[in-house]
Amino acid sequence: MTDSRIVFADCTLRDGEQAPGVFFTLEEKLAIAAMLDAAGVDLIDAGMPSVSKEERAALKALVGQNLRARIAATVRALRSDIDLAIECGVKEVFLFMPVSPQHLQHKFAIDLAAAKVRIEDAVSYAVGKGLQVHFVAEDSVRADPEQLAPVFDRVSELGAVSAIICDTVGVMTPQTMERYVRTLRDHMTRQLTLGIHCHNDYGLGTANTLAAVGAGCTLVTSTVNGLGERAGNAVFEEVVCALDDLYDAELAIDKSMLTALSQAVAHASGMYIVPTKPVVGHNVFRHESGVHVDGMLKDPSTYESICPRALGRTHEYVLGKHSGSGLVEVLLAARGVACSPEQTDRILERIKAVKISTNKAPLRVMAARLDELWSRHLSFSEEDFWAIVYEETSRSRPRGRGILLACGTRQMAVTAEPDAEPTAARPPASRTPATL
């Protein structure tokens, strides 16, 4: 484990928002950024200026908040992207370029040598414009670390302040990640801060991030709730607690903010967390099993390794099918109610009978409503897509009499030519998510 303080770069507002169907309003972005700032996050990857004018407006607004946390933008290795970031007022950029054979061959039809030319030009340009540059080597773990080391050395020579290793499709294990980072470091000739960016396709995003830190990475990227593309990213709250509790790393994160942050991001994204979600889930500090409750009442360390107080939470004990007499006795004593062992046993039997007779229909209703919600709000309907196409293609036709067309969730003013069939694209009758 490194002796340096871990720097946290949060990507919730950029990589998190790239989760299919997710978007944040400006107000939500400002609120989440303020909470990240209060939690002690060092750097916020707040968006990609090339996405839209709304994204650029949000970046400008975030810069204008004058937070302690630094606001950065993500840019491709293009001068035009860098210029857009400068217009937004940011002083730092995450400048990314693929480096793996898969990405370079299939996306650009170039090799690493050609990519290096683009990287050098973009890093030089950004540094020359006064920006602090974090070079993000997209899909780095599927590139040869011995070949990547000279690229990292070169961006360091050009003035980049860090280089970030990416497990873009989540294919690493903790063992292969540690070996990769050490090999890369061993073949570098310059001192440069190394960062890590892990995706979670096999559920190893957090574990791989911890392995990379153990091998020498001191800049950690993550997202609140692990929000991100496909299965998401390394989980901010999990990485924080693991580094603090298990690795005794030097952090500057206020863990009491983690639950509120999780809830805010869940509500804004519509990606709600399950009760068993590590660190922040509803059930993390709740106990029902009689054996567990008995141990917890004697010493909480018997069945909890994370201290709930540090997270602003408390232990909770739940009556149910698996309860034992110990919790019943504690509850009775708290109210000064005396019961015989036989009475206590009957009370416990009735508690279990009530629980197992509970109607589970509301749970099925909740599941169905969530499925419907996610289907509707985490998609873009094919009907709406074709409505937009029809509206735009109708603009180019000769103007005739005006009609109002209702299509999908939209109403559009279009023109119709007498005695002629429109040739513009027609929306389909069904309302289904548009997928490829």
C-alpha positions in Angstrom: 0.0 0.0 0.0 1.3 3.5 -0.9 2.3 5.9 1.8 0.8 8.8 -0.2 -2.6 10.2 0.4 -5.2 8.7 -2.0 -6.6 11.3 -4.4 -10.3 10.7 -5.3 -11.6 11.7 -8.7 -15.3 11.1 -8.8 -16.8 10.3 -12.2 -20.5 10.1 -11.3 -21.5 13.2 -13.3 -19.8 12.0 -16.4 -19.2 8.2 -16.5 -22.2 7.7 -14.2 -24.5 9.7 -16.4 -23.4 7.6 -19.4 -25.4 4.6 -17.9 -28.1 3.8 -20.5 -31.1 6.0 -19.9 -29.6 8.1 -17.1 -29.4 11.9 -17.2 -29.0 14.5 -14.6 -30.7 18.0 -14.6 -28.5 21.0 -13.9 -30.0 21.3 -10.4 -29.1 17.6 -9.7 -25.6 18.1 -11.0 -25.0 21.1 -8.8 -26.5 19.3 -5.7 -24.4 16.1 -6.3 -21.3 18.1 -6.9 -21.8 20.1 -3.7 -22.2 16.8 -1.7 -19.1 15.3 -3.3 -17.2 18.5 -2.3 -18.5 18.3 1.3 -17.5 14.6 1.4 -13.9 15.5 0.6 -13.6 14.4 -3.0 -10.6 16.1 -4.6 -11.6 16.2 -8.3 -14.9 15.9 -10.1 -15.1 14.7 -13.7 -18.1 16.8 -14.4 -18.9 16.1 -18.1 -17.8 16.0 -21.7 -18.1 19.4 -23.4 -18.5 17.8 -26.9 -21.8 16.1 -25.9 -24.1 19.1 -26.1 -24.5 22.8 -25.4 -26.4 21.8 -22.2 -23.4 19.8 -21.1 -21.2 22.9 -21.6 -23.6 25.1 -19.7 -23.6 22.6 -16.8 -19.8 22.6 -16.7 -19.7 26.4 -16.7 -22.2 26.5 -13.8 -20.2 23.9 -11.8 -17.0 25.9 -12.3 -19.0 29.0 -11.1 -19.8 27.3 -7.8 -16.2 27.8 -6.7 -16.1 24.5 -4.8 -13.1 23.3 -3.0 -13.2 20.2 -5.2 -11.6 20.9 -8.6 -13.9 20.7 -11.7 -12.6 18.8 -14.7 -13.9 17.9 -18.1 -13.3 14.8 -20.2 -12.0 15.4 -23.7 -10.9 13.3 -26.6 -7.4 13.7 -28.0 -8.7 16.4 -30.3 -7.8 20.1 -30.2 -11.5 21.0 -30.8 -12.5 19.1 -27.6 -9.8 20.9 -25.6 -10.9 24.3 -26.9 -14.5 23.5 -25.8 -13.2 22.6 -22.3 -11.3 25.9 -22.1 -14.5 27.8 -23.1 -16.2 26.1 -20.1 -13.7 27.5 -17.7 -12.2 24.3 -16.4 -8.5 24.1 -15.5 -8.1 20.4 -15.7 -9.0 17.8 -18.2 -9.2 14.0 -18.4 -7.8 13.5 -21.9 -8.5 10.1 -23.2 -7.3 8.0 -26.1 -7.6 4.2 -26.7 -4.3 2.3 -26.5 -5.3 -1.4 -26.9 -5.1 -3.2 -30.2 -8.8 -4.0 -30.1 -9.8 -0.3 -29.8 -7.1 1.1 -32.1 -7.7 -1.4 -34.9 -11.5 -1.5 -34.8 -12.3 2.1 -34.0 -9.5 4.0 -35.8 -7.6 1.5 -38.0 -4.3 2.6 -36.6 -1.6 1.1 -34.3 -0.1 2.3 -31.0 2.6 4.3 -32.8 0.1 6.3 -34.7 -2.0 6.7 -31.6 1.0 8.1 -29.8 1.3 10.9 -32.3 -2.2 11.9 -31.6 -1.7 11.7 -27.9 1.5 13.8 -28.0 -0.2 16.5 -30.1 -3.3 16.7 -27.8 -1.3 16.6 -24.5 1.1 19.3 -25.8 -1.8 21.5 -27.0 -3.7 21.2 -23.7 -0.6 21.8 -21.5 0.3 24.7 -23.8 -3.2 26.2 -23.1 -2.5 26.1 -19.4 -4.5 23.0 -18.5 -3.6 20.3 -16.0 -3.8 17.1 -18.0 -4.7 13.7 -16.7 -4.0 11.3 -19.6 -6.6 8.5 -19.6 -5.3 5.4 -21.5 -8.6 3.8 -22.5 -8.6 0.0 -22.4 -5.0 0.1 -21.2 -5.1 -3.4 -19.6 -5.6 -5.0 -23.0 -2.4 -3.3 -24.2 1.1 -4.6 -23.4 2.3 -2.7 -20.3 5.9 -2.7 -21.6 4.7 -0.9 -24.7 2.5 1.4 -22.8 5.2 2.5 -20.4 7.0 4.7 -23.0 3.7 6.4 -23.7 3.2 7.3 -20.1 6.8 8.5 -19.9 6.2 10.7 -22.9 3.0 12.3 -21.6 4.9 13.0 -18.4 7.7 14.8 -20.4 5.0 16.8 -22.1 3.6 18.0 -18.8 0.7 15.6 -17.9 0.2 15.5 -14.2 -1.0 11.9 -14.1 -1.7 8.9 -16.3 -4.8 6.7 -15.7 -4.9 2.9 -16.3 -8.3 1.7 -17.5 -9.9 -1.6 -17.2 -12.5 -0.5 -19.7 -14.4 -3.8 -20.0 -13.8 -5.1 -16.5 -11.7 -8.1 -17.5 -9.0 -7.9 -14.8 -8.7 -9.9 -11.6 -7.0 -8.4 -8.5 -4.0 -10.7 -9.2 -3.6 -9.7 -12.9 -4.3 -6.0 -12.0 -1.5 -5.9 -9.4 0.9 -7.6 -11.8 0.0 -5.2 -14.6 0.5 -2.1 -12.6 3.8 -3.3 -11.2 5.1 -4.3 -14.7 4.1 -0.9 -16.1 5.8 1.0 -13.2 8.9 -1.1 -13.6 9.3 -0.2 -17.3 8.6 3.5 -16.8 11.6 5.8 -16.4 9.9 8.9 -15.0 8.0 9.6 -11.8 4.4 10.1 -12.6 1.2 9.8 -10.6 -0.7 6.8 -11.7 -4.5 6.5 -11.5 -6.9 3.6 -11.9 -10.3 3.4 -13.6 -12.1 0.1 -13.3 -15.4 -1.1 -14.7 -17.5 -3.8 -12.9 -18.5 -6.3 -15.5 -17.6 -9.3 -13.4 -18.3 -7.6 -10.1 -14.5 -7.0 -9.5 -14.4 -3.2 -10.0 -13.8 -2.4 -6.4 -11.4 -5.3 -5.8 -9.3 -4.4 -8.9 -9.2 -0.8 -7.8 -7.8 -1.8 -4.4 -5.3 -4.1 -6.1 -4.1 -1.2 -8.3 -3.7 1.0 -5.2 -1.7 -1.7 -3.5 0.6 -1.8 -6.5 1.2 1.9 -6.4 -1.7 3.9 -8.0 -2.6 6.9 -5.9 -5.4 8.5 -8.0 -8.6 6.6 -7.7 -11.6 7.1 -10.0 -15.0 5.8 -9.0 -18.7 6.6 -9.0 -21.3 6.8 -6.3 -23.3 3.5 -6.2 -21.0 2.3 -9.0 -23.2 4.0 -11.5 -21.9 3.7 -15.0 -22.1 2.0 -18.3 -23.1 -1.7 -18.5 -22.4 -3.1 -14.9 -21.0 0.2 -13.8 -17.8 1.3 -12.2 -15.7 0.8 -9.1 -18.0 1.9 -6.2 -17.0 5.1 -4.4 -18.4 4.2 -1.0 -17.0 0.7 -1.1 -13.5 1.8 -2.1 -13.5 4.5 0.6 -14.5 2.1 3.4 -12.2 -0.7 2.2 -9.2 1.6 2.0 -9.9 3.2 5.3 -10.8 0.0 7.3 -8.9 -2.7 5.6 -5.8 -1.0 4.2 -5.4 1.8 6.7 -4.8 4.2 3.8 -4.5 8.0 4.2 -7.9 9.4 3.1 -9.6 12.8 3.4 -13.2 11.5 2.8 -16.0 12.2 5.3 -17.7 8.8 5.5 -20.7 10.2 7.2 -21.7 11.7 3.8 -21.7 8.4 2.0 -25.3 7.3 2.7 -26.8 10.7 1.8 -24.7 10.8 -1.4 -25.9 7.3 -2.4 -29.5 8.2 -1.9 -29.1 11.5 -3.8 -27.6 9.7 -6.8 -30.1 6.9 -6.7 -33.0 9.3 -6.7 -31.6 11.5 -9.5 -30.6 8.6 -11.7 -33.6 6.3 -11.1 -31.1 3.5 -10.5 -32.2 2.4 -7.1 -30.0 0.3 -4.9 -30.8 -3.1 -3.4 -31.1 -3.5 0.4 -27.9 -5.6 0.5 -25.8 -3.0 -1.2 -22.5 -2.9 0.7 -21.9 0.1 2.9 -25.1 2.0 2.1 -27.8 -0.6 1.6 -30.9 -0.6 3.8 -30.1 -4.0 5.4 -26.3 -3.5 5.9 -26.7 -2.9 9.7 -29.9 -4.8 10.3 -30.1 -8.2 11.9 -32.9 -10.8 12.3 -31.3 -14.2 12.8 -31.5 -15.2 16.5 -27.9 -16.4 16.5 -26.6 -13.1 14.9 -28.7 -10.9 17.2 -27.5 -12.8 20.3 -23.9 -12.2 19.2 -24.6 -8.5 18.3 -26.2 -7.8 21.7 -23.1 -9.2 23.4 -20.5 -7.5 21.1 -21.3 -5.9 17.7 -17.9 -7.0 16.3 -19.2 -10.6 16.3 -21.3 -9.9 13.1 -20.3 -6.4 11.8 -16.9 -5.3 10.5 -18.0 -1.8 9.4 -18.8 0.7 12.2 -22.2 2.2 11.4 -21.6 5.3 13.5 -18.9 6.5 11.1 -21.5 6.4 8.4 -24.1 8.2 10.4 -26.1 4.9 10.9 -27.0 2.6 13.8 -27.4 -1.1 14.5 -31.0 -2.3 13.9 -32.7 -5.5 15.1 -35.6 -6.9 13.1 -38.3 -9.3 14.4 -39.2 -12.0 11.9 -39.2 -15.7 11.0 -35.6 -16.3 12.1 -35.8 -14.3 15.4 -34.7 -15.9 18.7 -36.0 -15.3 22.2 -33.0 -13.0 23.1 -34.4 -10.0 21.2 -37.9 -10.6 22.6 -36.4 -10.6 26.1 -34.5 -7.4 25.4 -37.6 -5.6 24.1 -39.7 -6.7 27.1 -37.0 -5.6 29.6 -36.8 -2.2 27.9 -40.5 -1.6 28.7 -40.2 -3.3 32.1 -42.5 -6.1 31.1 -42.0 -9.4 33.0 -42.9 -12.6 31.2 -42.4 -16.3 32.0 -40.3 -18.4 29.6 -43.4 -20.0 28.4 -45.0 -16.6 27.6 -41.9 -15.5 25.8 -41.9 -18.7 23.7 -45.6 -18.1 22.8 -44.9 -14.5 21.9 -42.0 -15.6 19.7 -44.1 -18.2 18.0 -46.8 -15.7 17.2 -44.2 -13.2 15.8 -43.0 -15.9 13.4 -46.5 -16.9 12.4 -47.4 -13.2 11.7 -44.3 -12.8 9.6 -44.7 -15.9 7.4 -48.4 -15.1 6.8 -47.6 -11.6 5.5 -49.1 -10.9 2.1 -46.2 -10.8 -0.4 -48.3 -9.3 -3.2 -47.0 -5.8 -2.5 -43.5 -7.0 -3.3 -44.6 -8.3 -6.6 -46.4 -5.1 -7.4 -43.2 -3.1 -6.5 -41.1 -5.3 -8.7 -43.5 -4.9 -11.6 -43.6 -1.1 -11.2 -39.8 -1.0 -11.1 -39.6 -3.0 -14.3 -42.1 -0.7 -15.9 -40.3 2.4 -14.6 -36.9 1.2 -15.8 -38.3 0.2 -19.2 -39.9 3.6 -19.7 -37.4 6.0 -18.2 -34.1 4.2 -18.9 -34.9 3.8 -22.6 -35.8 6.0 -25.5 -38.9 4.8 -27.4 -38.7 3.9 -31.0 -42.0 5.8 -31.5 -40.4 9.0 -30.3 -37.3 8.4 -32.4 -39.4 8.1 -35.6 -41.5 11.1 -34.5 -38.4 13.2 -34.5 -37.3 11.8 -37.8 -40.7 12.5 -39.3 -40.6 16.1 -38.0 -37.1 16.8 -39.3 -37.6 15.2 -42.7 -40.9 17.0 -43.1 -39.2 20.4 -42.8 -37.5 19.9 -46.2 -40.7 19.3 -48.2 -42.5 22.2 -49.9 -44.8 24.1 -47.6 -48.5 23.2 -47.9 -51.4 23.4 -45.5 -50.4 23.0 -41.9 -51.6 20.1 -39.8 -50.9 19.1 -36.2 -49.6 15.5 -35.8 -49.6 13.7 -32.5 -47.0 11.0 -32.5 -45.5 9.3 -29.5 -45.2 11.7 -26.6 -44.9 14.7 -28.9 -47.1 17.0 -31.0 -45.6 18.4 -34.1 -46.6 21.0 -36.7 -45.9 19.6 -40.2 -47.0 20.5 -43.7 -49.1 18.4 -46.1 -49.2 18.7 -49.8 -52.6 18.4 -51.6 -52.9 15.2 -53.7 -49.5 13.9 -52.7 -48.3 11.3 -50.3 -45.6 12.4 -47.9 -42.3 10.8 -48.6 -40.8 11.5 -45.2 -40.1 8.7 -42.8 -43.2 7.5 -41.0 -43.3 6.6 -37.3 -44.3 3.0 -36.5 -47.5 2.3 -34.6 -46.0 0.5 -31.7 -44.2 2.1 -28.8 -41.1 0.1 -28.0 -37.6 1.0 -26.8 -35.3 1.8 -29.6 -32.4 -0.7 -29.5 -29.8 -1.9 -31.9 
